[in-house]
């Protein structure tokens, strides 16, 4: 039995709450995942998981073992990096992830400059709107928009991002400019379902200390990407709500305009995340320092 492999499988089962979810995430057959975890339990002589039809939960012994397994796998990973010389000087492969459009607009320029400055480091830039798990997916640094998770990750604040409502000049001429968030309930809207799955847009309270305003909208169009929402707004389908960086090109071109700016909620924080370790590889430390400086410059409030 490969105990390290079994530990990795167990961590996925524990984090995802079930064998089927771990099987899908890893692309490993469900019987294989179940068999290897069973072998690990037999080897330990302890029951690590309580299985039910709805969810798989850790036993008390399982909780202790999973915590220890995380430390062991992190130590193995660090030993391998150390053997490769990654702690001495920046070298080797660095895995960085970011949301798709944010990565293209902001992270990619930083990465290309970093590659020029550090010729012995190669970067694998994974652009995905699905939040990858840093440890399980072997990610070194992740850019995240929104409050950082409460976990064993270290967050470095690099900026903030406004959530804005925009519309084309044609839409504003046809329907008028909304004076208050509640006006949107009667206006045609484009909903970015990934960001606002409930089709409810929240705005700042009109008075200090008041309750935020939740506006239910009736979208003419619901889309799964921000780019599609902005294009639909440009084409006059209706008012769209996205993060400001997602419509910055359209704003510059004048194909959309911002509305209700005084009613925007507080900007969302933007952070670089990395695993909490006693010693970071040199390539990770170098990239964090390099990217933090560059991104704070490009993400200055506008």
C-alpha positions in Angstrom: 0.0 0.0 0.0 1.3 3.5 -0.9 0.5 5.3 2.3 1.2 8.8 0.9 -1.2 8.2 -1.9 -3.8 6.9 0.5 -3.3 10.0 2.7 -3.9 12.3 -0.3 -7.1 10.4 -1.2 -8.3 10.6 2.4 -7.8 14.3 2.4 -9.8 14.8 -0.7 -12.6 12.6 0.7 -12.6 14.6 4.0 -12.5 18.0 2.2 -15.1 17.2 -0.3 -17.4 15.3 2.0 -17.7 12.1 0.2 -16.0 9.4 -2.0 -18.0 10.2 -5.1 -17.0 13.9 -5.0 -13.3 13.0 -4.4 -13.5 10.5 -7.3 -14.9 13.1 -9.7 -12.4 15.8 -8.5 -9.4 13.5 -9.0 -10.5 11.6 -12.0 -9.9 8.3 -10.1 -12.4 5.5 -10.2 -14.7 5.5 -7.2 -13.9 1.8 -6.3 -10.2 2.7 -6.3 -10.7 5.6 -3.9 -12.8 3.5 -1.5 -10.4 0.6 -1.6 -7.3 2.6 -0.8 -9.0 4.4 2.1 -10.3 1.1 3.4 -6.7 -0.3 3.2 -5.4 2.7 5.1 -8.0 2.1 7.9 -7.1 -1.6 8.0 -3.4 -0.7 8.3 -4.1 1.7 11.1 -6.7 -0.6 12.8 -8.9 2.5 13.3 -12.1 3.8 11.7 -11.4 7.2 10.1 -14.7 7.9 8.4 -18.4 7.4 9.1 -20.2 6.7 5.9 -23.8 7.5 5.2 -26.0 7.8 2.1 -25.8 11.6 2.3 -22.3 12.5 3.5 -19.1 11.0 4.8 -17.8 12.5 8.0 -14.6 12.1 10.0 -14.5 10.2 13.3 -12.5 11.7 16.2 -9.6 9.5 15.2 -10.0 10.5 11.6 -9.9 14.2 12.5 -6.6 13.7 14.3 -5.2 11.6 11.5 -6.2 14.0 8.7 -4.5 16.9 10.6 -1.3 14.8 10.9 -1.5 13.7 7.3 -1.7 17.3 6.1 1.5 18.1 8.0 3.2 14.9 6.7 2.4 15.6 3.1 3.5 19.3 3.4 6.8 18.1 4.9 7.3 15.6 2.1 6.5 18.3 -0.5 9.0 20.7 1.3 11.7 18.0 1.4 11.3 17.4 -2.4 11.5 21.1 -3.1 14.5 21.4 -0.8 16.2 18.5 -2.6 15.6 20.2 -5.9 17.3 23.4 -4.5 14.2 25.5 -4.6 14.8 26.9 -1.1 18.3 28.2 -2.0 17.4 30.3 -5.1 14.4 30.9 -7.2 14.2 28.0 -9.6 11.7 25.3 -10.7 8.0 25.4 -11.6 5.7 27.8 -9.9 1.9 27.2 -10.1 -0.2 30.3 -10.0 -4.0 30.5 -10.4 -6.4 33.5 -10.9 -9.9 34.1 -12.2 -10.0 34.0 -16.0 -10.5 37.6 -17.0 -8.6 39.0 -14.0 -5.7 36.7 -14.9 -5.6 37.8 -18.5 -5.8 41.5 -17.6 -3.7 41.7 -14.5 -1.8 38.5 -13.6 -0.5 37.6 -17.0 1.5 40.9 -17.4 3.0 40.4 -13.9 3.9 36.8 -14.8 5.7 37.7 -18.0 7.7 40.4 -16.3 8.6 37.9 -13.5 9.8 35.3 -16.1 12.1 37.9 -17.6 13.5 38.7 -14.1 13.9 35.1 -13.0 15.1 32.9 -15.9 15.4 29.8 -13.8 11.7 29.8 -12.8 8.9 28.4 -15.1 5.3 29.4 -14.4 2.2 27.4 -14.9 -0.6 29.9 -14.9 -4.0 28.3 -14.4 -6.9 30.7 -15.2 -10.1 29.4 -13.8 -13.2 30.9 -12.2 -13.4 27.7 -10.1 -11.5 28.2 -6.9 -8.7 25.6 -6.9 -7.6 24.1 -3.6 -4.0 25.3 -3.1 -2.8 22.2 -1.3 -4.7 19.5 -3.2 -4.1 21.1 -6.6 -0.5 21.8 -5.9 -1.0 25.6 -6.3 1.7 27.9 -5.0 0.0 31.2 -5.2 -3.7 32.1 -5.9 -5.3 35.5 -6.6 -8.7 35.7 -5.0 -11.4 38.5 -5.1 -13.5 38.6 -2.0 -13.0 38.0 1.7 -10.2 35.4 2.1 -11.2 32.0 3.5 -10.7 31.3 7.2 -8.2 28.5 6.8 -4.5 27.7 7.0 -3.8 30.2 4.2 -1.8 33.4 4.3 -3.5 36.4 2.6 -1.6 39.4 1.2 -3.9 42.3 0.4 -3.0 43.8 -3.1 -6.0 45.9 -3.7 -9.8 46.1 -4.0 -12.4 45.8 -6.7 -15.7 47.7 -7.1 -18.9 46.0 -8.0 -20.6 48.2 -10.6 -23.8 48.5 -12.7 -23.3 49.5 -16.3 -25.5 50.0 -19.4 -25.1 51.1 -23.0 -25.9 54.7 -24.0 -28.8 53.3 -26.1 -30.3 51.6 -23.0 -30.0 54.8 -21.0 -31.6 56.8 -23.7 -34.5 54.3 -24.0 -35.2 53.6 -20.3 -33.6 56.6 -18.5 -30.9 56.5 -15.8 -32.0 54.9 -12.6 -32.1 57.3 -9.7 -32.2 54.6 -7.0 -31.3 50.9 -6.9 -35.0 50.0 -6.5 -35.6 51.4 -10.1 -33.7 48.4 -11.5 -36.6 46.0 -10.5 -38.7 47.5 -13.4 -35.8 47.7 -15.9 -34.3 45.1 -18.3 -31.3 43.5 -16.7 -28.5 41.1 -17.7 -27.6 38.8 -14.8 -24.1 37.3 -14.4 -25.3 34.1 -12.7 -21.9 33.0 -11.4 -21.6 36.2 -9.3 -25.3 36.6 -8.5 -27.0 33.2 -8.6 -30.1 34.4 -6.8 -30.8 37.3 -9.3 -30.7 39.7 -6.4 -28.4 42.7 -6.4 -27.4 44.3 -3.1 -26.6 48.0 -2.7 -25.3 50.2 0.1 -27.8 51.5 2.6 -28.9 55.1 1.9 -28.3 56.2 5.5 -25.2 55.5 7.7 -25.7 52.3 9.7 -28.8 51.3 7.7 -29.5 47.9 6.2 -28.2 47.2 2.7 -30.8 47.3 -0.1 -31.6 44.0 -1.8 -33.1 44.5 -5.2 -34.7 41.4 -6.9 -34.3 41.7 -10.6 -36.1 40.0 -13.5 -33.3 39.4 -16.0 -34.0 39.4 -19.7 -30.8 37.4 -20.0 -28.7 35.3 -17.6 -25.2 34.4 -18.6 -22.4 32.3 -17.0 -19.4 34.7 -17.8 -18.8 38.3 -17.1 -17.6 38.9 -20.6 -20.9 37.8 -22.0 -22.8 40.0 -19.5 -20.7 43.1 -20.7 -21.2 42.3 -24.4 -25.0 41.9 -23.8 -25.0 45.3 -22.0 -23.1 46.8 -24.9 -25.7 45.5 -27.3 -28.5 47.1 -25.4 -30.1 44.1 -23.7 -30.2 45.8 -20.4 -28.3 46.9 -17.2 -25.5 44.5 -16.2 -23.7 44.2 -12.8 -20.1 43.0 -12.8 -16.8 43.7 -11.2 -15.2 46.9 -12.5 -12.2 45.2 -14.1 -14.6 43.1 -16.1 -16.0 46.1 -18.0 -13.0 48.4 -18.0 -12.4 48.0 -21.7 -16.0 48.8 -22.5 -15.9 51.8 -20.3 -12.8 53.1 -22.0 -14.5 52.6 -25.4 -17.6 54.4 -24.3 -19.9 51.4 -25.2 -21.2 51.3 -21.6 -21.5 53.8 -18.8 -21.7 53.3 -15.0 -24.8 54.1 -13.1 -25.8 54.2 -9.4 -22.1 54.7 -8.4 -23.1 56.4 -5.1 -25.0 53.2 -4.1 -22.2 50.7 -4.7 -21.4 48.3 -1.8 -18.0 48.5 -0.3 -15.3 47.2 -2.7 -14.2 43.6 -2.5 -10.7 42.9 -1.3 -8.2 41.3 -3.7 -5.6 39.1 -2.1 -2.7 36.8 -3.0 -3.0 33.5 -1.1 -0.4 30.9 -0.3 -0.2 28.0 2.1 1.0 28.8 5.7 4.5 27.2 5.9 7.4 27.8 8.1 9.7 28.3 5.1 8.5 29.2 1.6 10.5 28.1 -1.4 12.5 31.0 -2.9 10.5 31.0 -6.1 7.3 31.5 -4.1 8.8 34.3 -1.9 10.2 36.0 -5.0 7.0 35.9 -6.9 4.9 37.1 -3.9 7.2 40.1 -3.5 7.3 40.8 -7.3 3.5 40.4 -7.8 2.5 42.3 -4.7 4.4 45.4 -5.9 3.1 45.2 -9.5 -0.5 44.4 -8.7 -0.8 47.1 -6.0 0.2 49.6 -8.7 -2.3 48.3 -11.3 -5.2 47.9 -8.7 -5.1 51.4 -7.3 -8.6 52.7 -6.7 -10.3 54.3 -9.8 
